[in-house]
């Protein structure tokens, strides 16, 4: 039986209840958005029409044409609802204006309305159109990278495989052939996302710099490094503002982000050096010379990979109610600070049994609700990536 992510059942309920809102589904490439639509359209409760605005030049008339085809389908079977899903809609200029007109016209007609689903791999570009024209007319679903539990249920992968091979479901079938797997991640994922979702959809003055920033930031995943120090390794970089903007674009593309330092003062959070964090550990492994067996024998490097995997796990569960930071002061550091419903917890990822001074100092200064140090005798990293981090509270 084909695996269905939990969001499938939530969107199914909206469609089955004939929600009056447009359903907007955003998220990085290769996380299962198109598969989700395929699964929904296999249901007998409606007719599904899927169209994708990628690969050829489209204008707003193409959107209207797809909508008219859905209306025609509706007229042939008045007893079965019709759902129109348009993928990569953000690649059409002024898409939100025509969608608004078509959506609003339905309200004043006596005909059965067409239910709309809009999909896109650029959440940033989708948000621009949604905020400009479609306010109050949509519900949004941001589908993130797969979690360990989902991958384990669907493909029976191990915790160690999750750390090394990451969480792109389409690549799991290739992990027994690492060379093939690495080439797939580099060419079909990294190159496609940077070329189609970042460089073509945004005004990038220095494409080579953006690529190098991605590679360098991914290499430093789990480490705190200022933009100023990053500039020292990037000859093309002229100012930190450009690097900060490029990191924001890479974040929206689902590749790389920067965690802010925990502080009670919001300004200090924004001005802190980022803790670089990949959004999928497959991105690190595909750019590295290690293989799966070698990296586990290098305890120091494996520890960094595990910390990065914990970061990807936390980000995949983030939502709108969970905030993730790091903390450091002088020589003291805490890997992750989680904020949920006004409470804070401190989480240290350390595979050895060494004493962690950062937790003690943070506790004295901020009095968190709870502190955790991952270990073999207490909460293990394997247990952590198998749970919703909200359970820690």
KEPA-893842 format. One line per 4 residues: number of its first residue (from 1); their letters; for each residue x, y, z of N, C-alpha, C. Coordinates in steps of 0.1 Angstrom, whole numbers, plus 5000, padded with zeros to 4 digits. Layout:
// residues N
NUM> A> X Y Z X Y Z X Y Z | ...
***
This chain:
// residues 393
1> XXXX> 5008 4988 5000 5000 5000 5000 5009 5012 5000 | 5005 5022 4992 5013 5034 4991 5012 5042 5004 | 5024 5047 5008 5024 5055 5021 5018 5068 5019 | 5010 5072 5029 5004 5085 5029 5009 5093 5042
5> XXXX> 5014 5105 5039 5018 5113 5050 5006 5119 5058 | 5008 5123 5070 4996 5127 5078 4989 5139 5073 | 4996 5148 5065 4989 5159 5059 4979 5155 5049 | 4981 5143 5043 4971 5138 5033 4957 5138 5039
9> XXXX> 4956 5133 5051 4943 5131 5057 4937 5145 5061 | 4945 5154 5065 4940 5168 5068 4934 5175 5056 | 4942 5174 5045 4937 5180 5032 4925 5173 5027 | 4925 5160 5028 4914 5152 5023 4901 5157 5030
13> XXXX> 4902 5159 5043 4890 5164 5051 4885 5177 5046 | 4895 5186 5043 4891 5199 5038 4883 5198 5024 | 4888 5190 5016 4882 5188 5003 4869 5181 5004 | 4868 5171 5012 4856 5163 5014 4845 5172 5020
17> XXXX> 4849 5181 5029 4839 5190 5035 4836 5202 5025 | 4842 5202 5013 4840 5212 5003 4843 5226 5009 | 4855 5227 5015 4859 5240 5020 4858 5251 5010 | 4853 5263 5014 4852 5274 5004 4865 5281 5001
21> XXXX> 4876 5276 5007 4889 5283 5005 4898 5275 4995 | 4907 5283 4989 4917 5277 4980 4927 5270 4989 | 4931 5258 4986 4941 5250 4993 4954 5253 4987 | 4963 5259 4994 4977 5262 4989 4987 5253 4996
25> XXXX> 4994 5245 4987 5004 5236 4992 5018 5240 4988 | 5026 5243 4997 5040 5247 4994 5050 5238 5001 | 5062 5239 4996 5073 5231 5002 5084 5228 4992 | 5095 5224 4997 5107 5221 4988 5104 5210 4977
29> XXXX> 5112 5209 4967 5111 5199 4958 5114 5185 4964 | 5107 5175 4959 5110 5161 4963 5106 5158 4977 | 5095 5165 4982 5090 5161 4995 5076 5154 4994 | 5071 5153 4982 5059 5146 4980 5047 5154 4977
33> XXXX> 5048 5166 4972 5036 5174 4969 5028 5168 4958 | 5035 5165 4947 5028 5159 4935 5022 5146 4938 | 5029 5138 4946 5024 5124 4950 5012 5126 4959 | 5012 5136 4967 5000 5139 4975 4988 5142 4967
37> XXXX> 4989 5150 4956 4978 5153 4947 4974 5140 4940 | 4983 5132 4936 4980 5119 4929 4972 5110 4938 | 4976 5110 4951 4968 5102 4960 4954 5107 4963 | 4953 5120 4964 4940 5126 4966 4931 5124 4954
41> XXXX> 4936 5125 4942 4928 5124 4930 4925 5109 4927 | 4931 5100 4934 4927 5086 4932 4914 5083 4940 | 4910 5092 4948 4898 5090 4956 4885 5091 4947 | 4875 5083 4950 4863 5083 4941 4853 5095 4944
45> XXXX> 4856 5103 4953 4847 5114 4957 4847 5126 4948 | 4856 5127 4939 4857 5139 4930 4865 5135 4917 | 4863 5144 4908 4872 5144 4896 4883 5153 4898 | 4895 5149 4895 4907 5157 4897 4914 5160 4884
49> XXXX> 4917 5173 4882 4925 5178 4871 4938 5184 4875 | 4949 5179 4870 4962 5183 4874 4969 5190 4863 | 4974 5202 4865 4982 5209 4854 4994 5215 4861 | 5005 5215 4853 5018 5220 4859 5023 5232 4850
53> XXXX> 5027 5243 4856 5032 5254 4849 5047 5254 4849 | 5053 5244 4844 5068 5243 4844 5072 5237 4831 | 5083 5242 4826 5089 5236 4814 5086 5243 4801 | 5074 5250 4801 5071 5258 4789 5066 5272 4794
57> XXXX> 5065 5281 4784 5061 5295 4788 5046 5296 4789 | 5041 5301 4800 5027 5302 4802 5024 5317 4806 | 5012 5321 4803 5007 5334 4808 4994 5331 4815 | 4988 5342 4820 4976 5341 4828 4964 5335 4820
61> XXXX> 4964 5336 4807 4954 5329 4799 4954 5314 4800 | 4966 5309 4802 4967 5294 4804 4960 5290 4817 | 4961 5298 4827 4954 5295 4840 4939 5295 4837 | 4934 5305 4830 4919 5306 4827 4915 5294 4818
65> XXXX> 4924 5290 4809 4920 5278 4801 4919 5265 4809 | 4928 5264 4819 4927 5252 4828 4914 5252 4836 | 4911 5264 4840 4898 5266 4848 4886 5263 4840 | 4886 5267 4827 4875 5265 4819 4873 5250 4816
69> XXXX> 4885 5243 4815 4884 5228 4813 4878 5222 4825 | 4881 5227 4837 4875 5221 4849 4860 5224 4849 | 4856 5236 4845 4841 5239 4844 4834 5230 4835 | 4840 5227 4823 4834 5218 4814 4833 5204 4819
73> XXXX> 4843 5200 4827 4842 5187 4833 4831 5186 4844 | 4829 5198 4850 4818 5199 4861 4804 5197 4854 | 4803 5203 4842 4790 5203 4836 4786 5189 4831 | 4796 5181 4828 4793 5167 4823 4789 5158 4835
77> XXXX> 4792 5161 4847 4788 5153 4858 4785 5162 4870 | 4773 5166 4871 4769 5176 4882 4769 5170 4896 | 4769 5157 4896 4769 5150 4909 4782 5148 4916 | 4793 5150 4908 4807 5148 4914 4815 5161 4913
81> XXXX> 4820 5165 4924 4828 5178 4925 4840 5176 4916 | 4845 5188 4911 4857 5188 4904 4868 5196 4911 | 4880 5191 4912 4891 5198 4918 4902 5201 4908 | 4906 5213 4907 4917 5217 4898 4929 5220 4906
85> XXXX> 4940 5213 4903 4953 5215 4910 4963 5221 4900 | 4969 5232 4903 4979 5238 4894 4992 5239 4901 | 5002 5232 4896 5015 5230 4902 5024 5241 4897 | 5034 5245 4905 5044 5255 4902 5037 5268 4896
89> XXXX> 5026 5272 4902 5019 5283 4897 5026 5296 4898 | 5036 5297 4908 5043 5309 4910 5052 5313 4898 | 5053 5304 4889 5062 5307 4877 5054 5314 4866 | 5042 5317 4868 5034 5325 4859 5032 5339 4864
93> XXXX> 5036 5349 4857 5035 5363 4861 5021 5367 4864 | 5019 5374 4875 5005 5379 4878 4995 5368 4880 | 5000 5357 4884 4991 5345 4886 4980 5348 4896 | 4983 5355 4907 4973 5357 4918 4961 5365 4913
97> XXXX> 4964 5375 4904 4953 5383 4900 4942 5376 4892 | 4946 5367 4883 4936 5359 4875 4930 5349 4884 | 4937 5343 4894 4931 5333 4903 4921 5340 4912 | 4924 5352 4916 4914 5360 4924 4901 5362 4916
101> XXXX> 4903 5367 4904 4891 5370 4895 4882 5357 4893 | 4889 5346 4890 4881 5334 4887 4875 5329 4900 | 4882 5330 4911 4877 5325 4924 4865 5333 4928 | 4866 5346 4927 4855 5355 4931 4843 5354 4922
105> XXXX> 4845 5352 4909 4834 5350 4900 4825 5338 4904 | 4831 5328 4909 4823 5316 4913 4813 5320 4924 | 4817 5329 4933 4808 5333 4944 4795 5338 4939 | 4795 5345 4928 4783 5351 4923 4776 5343 4912
109> XXXX> 4780 5331 4910 4773 5323 4900 4765 5312 4908 | 4755 5306 4901 4747 5296 4906 4752 5282 4904 | 4764 5281 4897 4770 5268 4894 4778 5263 4905 | 4779 5250 4905 4788 5243 4916 4802 5248 4914
113> XXXX> 4808 5253 4925 4822 5259 4924 4832 5248 4922 | 4843 5252 4915 4855 5244 4913 4863 5246 4925 | 4867 5234 4931 4877 5236 4942 4891 5237 4937 | 4899 5246 4942 4912 5249 4937 4923 5245 4947
117> XXXX> 4933 5239 4941 4945 5236 4949 4957 5242 4941 | 4965 5250 4948 4977 5257 4942 4989 5251 4948 | 4999 5247 4940 5011 5241 4946 5023 5249 4941 | 5034 5249 4949 5046 5256 4945 5058 5252 4953
121> XXXX> 5070 5252 4947 5082 5248 4954 5089 5260 4960 | 5084 5272 4956 5090 5285 4962 5079 5291 4971 | 5080 5289 4984 5071 5294 4993 5072 5309 4993 | 5084 5315 4991 5086 5329 4991 5078 5336 4980
125> XXXX> 5079 5330 4968 5072 5336 4957 5057 5334 4958 | 5053 5323 4963 5039 5320 4966 5033 5330 4975 | 5040 5333 4986 5036 5343 4996 5033 5356 4991 | 5042 5361 4981 5040 5374 4975 5027 5375 4968
129> XXXX> 5023 5365 4960 5010 5365 4953 4999 5363 4963 | 5000 5355 4973 4989 5353 4982 4986 5366 4990 | 4997 5372 4995 4995 5384 5003 4990 5396 4994 | 4994 5396 4982 4990 5408 4973 4975 5407 4969
133> XXXX> 4970 5395 4966 4957 5394 4959 4947 5385 4966 | 4952 5375 4973 4943 5364 4978 4941 5364 4993 | 4943 5375 4999 4941 5375 5014 4926 5371 5017 | 4925 5362 5027 4912 5358 5032 4906 5347 5023
137> XXXX> 4913 5343 5013 4907 5333 5003 4913 5319 5003 | 4923 5317 5012 4931 5305 5011 4934 5299 5025 | 4937 5286 5025 4943 5280 5036 4957 5274 5031 | 4967 5275 5039 4980 5271 5034 4986 5259 5042
141> XXXX> 4992 5250 5034 4998 5238 5040 5013 5238 5036 | 5022 5240 5045 5036 5239 5042 5041 5225 5045 | 5045 5218 5034 5049 5204 5035 5065 5204 5036 | 5070 5200 5047 5085 5200 5049 5091 5187 5045
145> XXXX> 5104 5186 5048 5111 5174 5045 5106 5162 5054 | 5107 5150 5050 5102 5139 5057 5109 5137 5070 | 5102 5132 5080 5108 5129 5093 5113 5115 5093 | 5121 5111 5103 5126 5098 5104 5115 5088 5106
149> XXXX> 5105 5091 5114 5094 5081 5116 5087 5078 5102 | 5084 5089 5094 5078 5087 5081 5086 5077 5072 | 5099 5080 5072 5108 5072 5063 5109 5058 5069 | 5110 5056 5082 5110 5043 5087 5098 5035 5084
153> XXXX> 5086 5042 5086 5073 5035 5083 5072 5031 5068 | 5077 5040 5059 5075 5038 5045 5086 5029 5039 | 5099 5030 5044 5110 5023 5038 5118 5015 5047 | 5115 5015 5060 5122 5008 5070 5136 5011 5071
157> XXXX> 5140 5024 5070 5154 5028 5071 5157 5029 5086 | 5170 5028 5089 5175 5029 5103 5178 5043 5107 | 5181 5045 5120 5184 5058 5124 5197 5063 5118 | 5207 5054 5117 5220 5058 5111 5218 5061 5096
161> XXXX> 5210 5054 5089 5207 5058 5075 5201 5071 5073 | 5192 5075 5083 5186 5088 5083 5196 5099 5084 | 5206 5097 5093 5217 5106 5096 5225 5108 5083 | 5228 5098 5076 5237 5099 5065 5230 5102 5052
165> XXXX> 5219 5095 5049 5212 5096 5036 5201 5107 5036 | 5198 5112 5048 5188 5123 5048 5174 5118 5045 | 5166 5127 5040 5152 5124 5040 5145 5127 5027 | 5151 5125 5015 5144 5126 5002 5139 5112 4999
169> XXXX> 5126 5110 4999 5120 5097 4997 5123 5091 4984 | 5124 5099 4973 5126 5094 4960 5140 5088 4958 | 5150 5092 4967 5163 5087 4966 5166 5075 4975 | 5157 5071 4983 5159 5060 4992 5162 5047 4985
173> XXXX> 5156 5045 4973 5158 5032 4966 5172 5031 4961 | 5180 5042 4961 5193 5042 4955 5204 5041 4965 | 5201 5040 4978 5212 5041 4989 5221 5029 4989 | 5218 5018 4983 5227 5007 4982 5238 5009 4971
177> XXXX> 5236 5019 4963 5246 5023 4953 5249 5038 4956 | 5259 5040 4964 5262 5054 4969 5266 5064 4958 | 5273 5059 4948 5277 5068 4937 5265 5073 4930 | 5256 5063 4927 5244 5067 4920 5236 5077 4928
181> XXXX> 5234 5074 4941 5227 5082 4951 5232 5096 4951 | 5246 5097 4952 5252 5111 4953 5250 5119 4940 | 5251 5112 4929 5249 5119 4916 5234 5124 4915 | 5225 5116 4920 5211 5120 4919 5208 5132 4928
185> XXXX> 5214 5132 4940 5212 5143 4949 5218 5156 4943 | 5230 5155 4938 5237 5166 4932 5229 5172 4920 | 5226 5163 4911 5221 5168 4898 5206 5170 4898 | 5198 5160 4903 5184 5161 4902 5178 5169 4913
189> XXXX> 5185 5171 4924 5179 5179 4935 5187 5193 4937 | 5199 5192 4941 5206 5205 4943 5207 5214 4931 | 5211 5208 4920 5212 5216 4907 5199 5221 4903 | 5189 5213 4903 5175 5217 4898 5170 5228 4907
193> XXXX> 5171 5226 4920 5165 5236 4929 5172 5250 4928 | 5186 5250 4927 5193 5262 4925 5190 5269 4912 | 5190 5260 4901 5188 5266 4888 5174 5271 4885 | 5164 5262 4889 5150 5265 4886 5143 5273 4896
197> XXXX> 5146 5271 4909 5138 5277 4920 5144 5289 4926 | 5157 5291 4924 5164 5302 4930 5169 5312 4919 | 5177 5307 4910 5184 5316 4900 5174 5322 4890 | 5164 5313 4885 5155 5318 4875 5143 5326 4881
201> XXXX> 5141 5325 4894 5129 5331 4900 5132 5344 4908 | 5145 5347 4909 5150 5358 4917 5161 5365 4909 | 5162 5378 4912 5173 5386 4906 5186 5383 4914 | 5195 5375 4908 5207 5371 4915 5219 5377 4907
205> XXXX> 5226 5387 4913 5237 5393 4906 5249 5384 4905 | 5251 5375 4915 5263 5367 4915 5259 5352 4918 | 5255 5346 4907 5250 5332 4909 5261 5323 4914 | 5274 5325 4910 5285 5317 4915 5286 5318 4930
209> XXXX> 5284 5330 4935 5285 5333 4950 5274 5326 4957 | 5262 5326 4952 5251 5318 4958 5254 5304 4959 | 5260 5298 4949 5263 5284 4949 5274 5281 4959 | 5284 5289 4960 5295 5287 4969 5290 5289 4983
213> XXXX> 5281 5298 4985 5275 5300 4999 5268 5287 5003 | 5260 5282 4994 5253 5269 4997 5263 5258 5001 | 5273 5256 4993 5283 5246 4995 5290 5248 5009 | 5294 5260 5011 5302 5263 5023 5293 5262 5036
217> XXXX> 5280 5268 5035 5271 5267 5046 5267 5253 5049 | 5266 5244 5039 5262 5230 5041 5274 5223 5048 | 5286 5226 5043 5298 5220 5050 5299 5224 5064 | 5294 5236 5068 5295 5240 5082 5282 5238 5090
221> XXXX> 5274 5229 5084 5261 5226 5091 5263 5222 5106 | 5256 5228 5115 5258 5226 5129 5268 5235 5136 | 5274 5244 5128 5284 5252 5134 5280 5267 5133 | 5285 5275 5143 5283 5289 5143 5294 5296 5136
225> XXXX> 5290 5304 5126 5300 5311 5118 5294 5324 5113 | 5301 5335 5116 5295 5349 5112 5297 5350 5097 | 5288 5359 5091 5289 5363 5077 5303 5369 5074 | 5309 5376 5083 5322 5382 5081 5332 5371 5079
229> XXXX> 5332 5360 5087 5342 5350 5085 5339 5342 5072 | 5326 5341 5069 5323 5334 5056 5328 5342 5044 | 5327 5355 5045 5333 5364 5035 5347 5361 5032 | 5355 5358 5043 5369 5355 5041 5372 5343 5033
233> XXXX> 5362 5334 5031 5364 5322 5023 5357 5323 5009 | 5350 5335 5007 5343 5337 4994 5348 5349 4988 | 5357 5348 4978 5363 5360 4972 5354 5369 4965 | 5342 5363 4960 5333 5372 4953 5324 5380 4962
237> XXXX> 5324 5377 4975 5315 5384 4985 5321 5398 4988 | 5312 5408 4987 5316 5422 4989 5310 5427 5002 | 5298 5422 5006 5292 5426 5019 5283 5415 5025 | 5281 5417 5037 5273 5406 5045 5258 5407 5041
241> XXXX> 5253 5419 5036 5239 5420 5033 5236 5410 5021 | 5244 5410 5011 5242 5401 5000 5242 5386 5005 | 5251 5382 5013 5252 5369 5018 5239 5365 5026 | 5235 5375 5035 5222 5373 5043 5210 5371 5033
245> XXXX> 5210 5379 5023 5198 5377 5013 5199 5364 5006 | 5211 5360 5002 5212 5347 4995 5208 5335 5004 | 5212 5336 5017 5209 5326 5027 5194 5325 5028 | 5187 5337 5028 5172 5337 5029 5166 5329 5017
249> XXXX> 5171 5332 5005 5166 5325 4994 5169 5310 4994 | 5180 5306 4999 5183 5291 5001 5174 5285 5011 | 5171 5293 5021 5161 5288 5032 5147 5286 5026 | 5142 5295 5018 5129 5294 5012 5129 5282 5002
253> XXXX> 5141 5279 4996 5141 5268 4986 5143 5255 4993 | 5143 5254 5007 5144 5242 5014 5158 5235 5015 | 5168 5244 5013 5182 5238 5013 5190 5241 5025 | 5190 5253 5029 5200 5258 5040 5194 5269 5048
257> XXXX> 5196 5269 5061 5191 5280 5069 5201 5284 5079 | 5198 5295 5086 5207 5299 5097 5199 5301 5110 | 5202 5294 5120 5195 5296 5133 5201 5308 5140 | 5192 5315 5147 5196 5327 5154 5199 5324 5168
261> XXXX> 5208 5332 5174 5212 5330 5188 5200 5334 5198 | 5198 5326 5208 5187 5328 5218 5191 5340 5226 | 5181 5349 5227 5182 5361 5235 5168 5366 5239 | 5166 5372 5250 5153 5378 5253 5150 5390 5245
265> XXXX> 5161 5397 5240 5160 5409 5232 5159 5404 5217 | 5148 5408 5210 5146 5404 5196 5157 5409 5187 | 5161 5421 5190 5172 5428 5181 5185 5420 5182 | 5188 5414 5194 5200 5406 5195 5199 5393 5187
269> XXXX> 5186 5388 5187 5184 5375 5179 5187 5378 5164 | 5182 5389 5159 5183 5392 5145 5197 5395 5141 | 5205 5401 5150 5219 5405 5147 5229 5395 5150 | 5225 5383 5155 5235 5373 5159 5241 5366 5146
273> XXXX> 5253 5360 5149 5259 5352 5138 5250 5339 5137 | 5248 5335 5124 5239 5323 5123 5246 5310 5126 | 5239 5301 5131 5243 5287 5132 5238 5280 5120 | 5248 5276 5111 5244 5271 5098 5238 5257 5100
277> XXXX> 5227 5255 5092 5219 5243 5094 5213 5239 5081 | 5218 5227 5075 5211 5222 5064 5197 5217 5067 | 5188 5217 5057 5175 5212 5060 5173 5198 5056 | 5183 5191 5051 5183 5177 5048 5197 5172 5048
281> XXXX> 5200 5162 5056 5214 5157 5057 5219 5151 5044 | 5210 5147 5035 5215 5142 5022 5223 5152 5015 | 5221 5165 5017 5228 5176 5010 5243 5176 5015 | 5245 5173 5028 5259 5172 5033 5266 5160 5027
285> XXXX> 5260 5148 5028 5267 5136 5025 5270 5135 5010 | 5261 5141 5002 5263 5140 4987 5275 5149 4982 | 5279 5159 4991 5290 5167 4987 5303 5163 4994 | 5302 5152 5001 5314 5148 5009 5320 5135 5003
289> XXXX> 5333 5133 5006 5340 5121 5001 5337 5108 5009 | 5333 5110 5022 5330 5099 5030 5319 5090 5024 | 5320 5077 5027 5309 5068 5024 5302 5064 5038 | 5291 5057 5037 5283 5054 5049 5291 5047 5060
293> XXXX> 5299 5037 5056 5307 5030 5065 5318 5038 5071 | 5325 5045 5063 5336 5053 5068 5333 5064 5078 | 5322 5071 5076 5318 5082 5084 5315 5077 5098 | 5309 5065 5100 5305 5060 5113 5318 5057 5121
297> XXXX> 5329 5054 5115 5341 5050 5122 5349 5063 5126 | 5345 5074 5120 5352 5087 5124 5342 5094 5134 | 5345 5091 5147 5335 5095 5158 5333 5110 5158 | 5343 5118 5156 5342 5133 5156 5333 5138 5145
301> XXXX> 5336 5133 5133 5327 5137 5121 5313 5132 5122 | 5312 5119 5127 5299 5113 5129 5291 5121 5139 | 5297 5126 5149 5290 5134 5159 5285 5147 5153 | 5292 5153 5144 5287 5165 5137 5275 5162 5128
305> XXXX> 5276 5151 5121 5265 5146 5113 5252 5144 5121 | 5254 5137 5133 5243 5135 5141 5236 5148 5146 | 5245 5157 5150 5240 5170 5155 5232 5177 5143 | 5237 5176 5131 5230 5182 5120 5217 5175 5117
309> XXXX> 5217 5162 5119 5204 5154 5117 5194 5158 5127 | 5198 5160 5140 5189 5165 5150 5183 5179 5146 | 5192 5187 5140 5187 5200 5136 5177 5199 5125 | 5179 5190 5115 5169 5188 5104 5156 5183 5110
313> XXXX> 5157 5174 5120 5145 5168 5126 5137 5179 5133 | 5144 5188 5140 5137 5199 5147 5130 5208 5137 | 5137 5212 5127 5132 5221 5116 5120 5215 5109 | 5120 5202 5107 5109 5195 5100 5096 5195 5109
317> XXXX> 5098 5197 5122 5086 5197 5131 5083 5211 5135 | 5090 5221 5130 5089 5235 5135 5075 5240 5135 | 5068 5241 5124 5055 5247 5123 5055 5262 5127 | 5044 5267 5132 5043 5281 5135 5044 5283 5150
321> XXXX> 5044 5272 5158 5043 5273 5173 5056 5270 5180 | 5066 5265 5172 5079 5260 5178 5090 5268 5172 | 5098 5275 5180 5109 5283 5176 5122 5276 5180 | 5132 5277 5171 5145 5270 5174 5157 5280 5173
325> XXXX> 5165 5279 5183 5177 5288 5184 5189 5280 5189 | 5200 5287 5189 5212 5281 5196 5216 5292 5207 | 5226 5288 5215 5230 5298 5225 5245 5296 5227 | 5253 5307 5228 5267 5307 5232 5271 5320 5239
329> XXXX> 5280 5318 5247 5286 5330 5255 5300 5326 5260 | 5309 5334 5256 5323 5331 5259 5326 5317 5253 | 5330 5307 5262 5333 5294 5257 5322 5284 5260 | 5311 5289 5264 5299 5281 5267 5290 5281 5256
333> XXXX> 5284 5269 5253 5275 5268 5241 5264 5257 5244 | 5252 5260 5239 5241 5250 5239 5237 5248 5225 | 5236 5236 5220 5233 5233 5206 5220 5239 5201 | 5209 5236 5209 5196 5240 5205 5188 5245 5217
337> XXXX> 5181 5256 5215 5171 5261 5225 5158 5261 5218 | 5148 5254 5224 5135 5253 5218 5125 5262 5226 | 5117 5269 5219 5107 5277 5225 5093 5273 5221 | 5084 5270 5231 5071 5265 5228 5061 5269 5238
341> XXXX> 5051 5277 5234 5041 5282 5243 5046 5289 5255 | 5056 5298 5252 5062 5306 5263 5072 5299 5272 | 5075 5286 5269 5085 5279 5277 5098 5276 5269 | 5109 5275 5275 5122 5272 5269 5128 5260 5274
345> XXXX> 5134 5252 5265 5142 5241 5270 5155 5241 5263 | 5166 5236 5269 5179 5236 5264 5183 5222 5260 | 5189 5220 5248 5191 5206 5243 5206 5206 5238 | 5214 5197 5244 5228 5195 5240 5230 5182 5233
349> XXXX> 5235 5182 5221 5238 5169 5214 5253 5166 5216 | 5256 5156 5224 5270 5153 5226 5270 5138 5228 | 5277 5131 5220 5278 5116 5220 5287 5111 5230 | 5296 5120 5235 5305 5115 5246 5299 5118 5260
353> XXXX> 5306 5114 5270 5301 5116 5284 5308 5128 5290 | 5314 5137 5283 5320 5149 5289 5310 5158 5295 | 5315 5165 5305 5306 5175 5312 5303 5187 5302 | 5291 5191 5302 5287 5202 5293 5285 5215 5301
357> XXXX> 5295 5224 5301 5293 5236 5309 5283 5246 5303 | 5280 5245 5291 5270 5254 5285 5256 5253 5291 | 5252 5240 5293 5239 5238 5299 5238 5244 5313 | 5249 5243 5321 5249 5249 5335 5248 5264 5334
361> XXXX> 5256 5270 5325 5256 5284 5325 5243 5290 5319 | 5237 5283 5309 5224 5287 5304 5213 5286 5314 | 5214 5275 5322 5203 5273 5332 5204 5284 5343 | 5216 5288 5347 5217 5299 5357 5212 5312 5352
365> XXXX> 5214 5314 5339 5211 5328 5333 5196 5329 5329 | 5190 5318 5325 5177 5319 5319 5166 5310 5326 | 5170 5301 5334 5161 5292 5341 5151 5285 5332 | 5156 5277 5323 5147 5270 5313 5138 5260 5320
369> XXXX> 5127 5257 5314 5118 5247 5319 5124 5233 5321 | 5132 5229 5311 5139 5216 5312 5152 5217 5304 | 5162 5209 5308 5174 5207 5300 5176 5193 5297 | 5182 5190 5285 5185 5177 5281 5199 5176 5275
373> XXXX> 5206 5166 5279 5219 5162 5272 5217 5148 5266 | 5218 5147 5254 5217 5134 5247 5228 5125 5251 | 5225 5113 5255 5235 5103 5259 5230 5089 5258 | 5238 5079 5259 5234 5065 5258 5226 5061 5270
377> XXXX> 5228 5068 5282 5222 5064 5294 5209 5071 5297 | 5207 5083 5290 5195 5091 5292 5187 5091 5279 | 5183 5103 5275 5177 5105 5262 5187 5103 5251 | 5185 5094 5242 5195 5092 5231 5190 5100 5219
381> XXXX> 5200 5102 5210 5197 5109 5197 5187 5101 5189 | 5188 5088 5190 5178 5079 5183 5164 5081 5188 | 5163 5082 5201 5149 5085 5207 5144 5099 5202 | 5153 5108 5202 5149 5122 5199 5144 5123 5185
385> XXXX> 5151 5117 5175 5146 5119 5162 5134 5110 5159 | 5130 5102 5169 5118 5094 5167 5106 5100 5174 | 5107 5112 5178 5096 5119 5185 5093 5133 5181 | 5081 5138 5183 5078 5152 5181 5085 5160 5192
389> XXXX> 5094 5170 5189 5101 5177 5199 5092 5184 5209 | 5080 5186 5206 5070 5192 5216 5069 5183 5228 | 5071 5170 5226 5070 5161 5237 5080 5163 5248 | 5091 5170 5244 5102 5173 5254 5097 5182 5265
393> X> 5087 5190 5262 5082 5200 5271 5073 5194 5282
***
